[in-house]
Amino acid sequence: MTRSTRPTGRQRPSGAFGPVRDETRNARIIEAVLDLIVESGYADLTMGAVAARAGVAKATVYRRWASREDLVADALESIMIPAVPAGVPTAGTLREDLIATLTNSSACLRPRERRFSAVLAAATASHPQIADTLRERYIAVQREGIVSCLHRARERGEITADRVERLLAPHRLEIAAAVGVLVLQEDLLGAVLDVEGIARLVDQVMLPLVGTTSTG
């Protein structure tokens, strides 16, 4: 495995440097970590269990990751939700924009990343530092996407500048409430939202909370 370019500050094992490793084997190890965390939680995760699930020797895992913490951090980062696209040029309304933006940022189109919330929940109690970092990044992405939708709606004249300013005030809870549903969707709804679910979230939660008038 080549040295990670992510600025995580974690110390990599000596085996992480040098020739390119078998990326298929690395992927199996990462997948094993994610599966085991969902099944048994972080507390019961061991390097030996990961090796057995991935079909490799335990020494192979240790050559690539110096500790369980490094391995779990890389596994969780591998399913981080990607950044929201810069714009949704085909969206003509706030509703369309929100649905398209949240569809792209919530992983409902990427089955592998749908495990993010389950893995995050499993890691929270036993590894709060990793969970906090990933949660903050996820929340920031969702908020950024919603805020961008509001600004584009303002430019189209669907919502007033005063309304947008009020919604973005530190004490307002509309955006936080919508992001909260996205973050906790599996706990609240028992499933990860699909595209139709995202549309219902927009129609039943976000648009009523955000509104398109200047009343606040």
N, C-alpha and C positions, 0 to 999 in steps of 0.2 A: 504494500500500500504506500503510495507516495505521501509525502508529508502534507498534512491538511493546510489549506490556505486560510481557513477560517480563523479570525482573531479571538480564539477562545481563551488563550492563556494557559491551556492545559499542557502538561508535559507529556510528550510522546515517548514511547519506548524506543530503544536504539533500533529495533527492527523496523521502525516506521520510516527509516531513511535508507537510501540506496536504491537498488533495482526495483522496478515496478513489480508489484506482487500480483498474485492471482486475484483479479477483481471479482471473479465469480465466487471464489471462496470467501472473500471479504463480505460480499453481499449476502451470502448464506449466514454468516455469523451475525450480521446486523439484523437480518430477518428473524433469526433465532432469538435474539435479545428482545425484539419487539413482541414476538409471540409469547415468550415466557413472562414478560412484564404484565401483559394483559391477562394471562392465565393465572399467574401466581403472585404478582406484585413484585416490587423491587426488593423487599426484605429477604425473600427466598431465592433471589437470583444469585447464581454462582457461576464462576468461569467454567467449571466443570460441566454444569448443566447446559450452558451455552454451547460448549464444544460438542457435547453429545447430540444436541438438537441439530447443530449445523453439520455433523458428520466429520468433524476434524479433531485433531489431538488438542488437548488443553494447552500444550506448549505453543501450538500455532496461534491460539488466541492471545497468549501472553506476549508473543513476539510482536504482535501488532498493537496491543493496548496494554499499557503498564498496569492498569488497575481496572476494577469493575466500574469505578466512577467515570473514567475516560471512555470506556466502552459504551456505557449507558448514555453519556452525553452525546457521543457521535450517533448512536442509534436514534435518539430523540431528534437531534438536529436533522437527520436524514428525512424525517417526515414533517419538518416544519412547513407550514403553509407559505407558499411563495408570495411575493409582494403583489399588491393589487396592480393591474395594468394601469398605465398612465391615463388612459381615457377609453371611453366606450363610444366611439364615433357614431355607431348606428343607433344609439339610444336617443329617442326623441322626447322622452318624458322622464320625470324623476322616477316614476315607477319602473320603467324599462331599465333605466340606468342602475337603480338599486339592485334589481334582480340580476342583471348581467354582472355587475361588480361583485356582488356577494356570491354568485355562483362560481366565479373565478377564484375568490379568496377563501371559500369555506371548504374546499376539497370535495364537494359533492360530485364533481366530474372525475375525480382521481381516487379510485377505491383504496389504493395503498395508503394515501394520506388520511383516509377516513378514520384510521386508527389513532390519529393524533390525540383526540380528546380522551379516548380510553386509556392510552398510555400515560398521558399527562395526569389523569386522575389517579392512576395506580402509583405514579412516582411521587405524588404530592406529599403524602404522609412521611415517607421514608427518605426522600431526597428533596427537601424543600428548596434548596438553592437552584438546582436544575429546573425544577417545576416553576419556580418564580420567574426565572429568566425566560423560559419558553412561553409562559403565560403572558408576560409583559410584551414580548414580541408579537404574539398572536393578537392581543388586544390592540396594540398599536397599529397593526396592519388593518384590522377591521375598522377601527375608528378613522384611520386615514382614508379608507375607501368610502365610508359614509360621508365624511366631510367633503371629499372631492365631488361626490354626487350632489351635495347641497350647493356647492359653488357653481356647478354647471347648471343646476336648476335655476339659480339666481340669474345667471347669464341669459338663460332662455326666457326669463320673466315669469317663471312658475312660482317663485317664492321671493319675498322681498329681502333686500340686504339687511334691514333691521331684524327680520325674523331669523336669518342665518346668524347674525351677530348674537342674538339672544340665545339661540340653540347652542352656540359654542362657548357661552359664558361658563366659568368654572363650576358654578352652583347648579347648572341645569343637568337633568338626569335623563333626558330623552335618548340621547345617543348612547349613554352608558347602559340604559335599560335594554336597548336593542342589541348592543354588543354582548351584554350579559346572557341573553337568550342564545346567541351564537356560541359563546364559550361553553355554556352549560347545556347545550341542546340534548346531548345524550342522557344526562341525568334527568332533565326536565321532561323530555319527550320519549325517552326509551329507545331512541334511534338517532342516527345522523341524518340530517335533512337532505333530501334529494332536490332536484331542480323544482319540482312542483311544491315541495315543502318550503323552499326559499321564497317562492312566489307568495305562498300563504303568509309567511313571516312578514314580507313586505306589505301585503294588503291588510293584514289583521293587526300588526303590531307597529311597524315602522311608520307607515304613512299616517295612521291616527296619532302617533306620538309626535312626529315631526310636523305634520300639517303643512298646508300650502297657502295659508293666509297670514296676515300680519298680527293676528291676535295671539297673545302669549300669556 
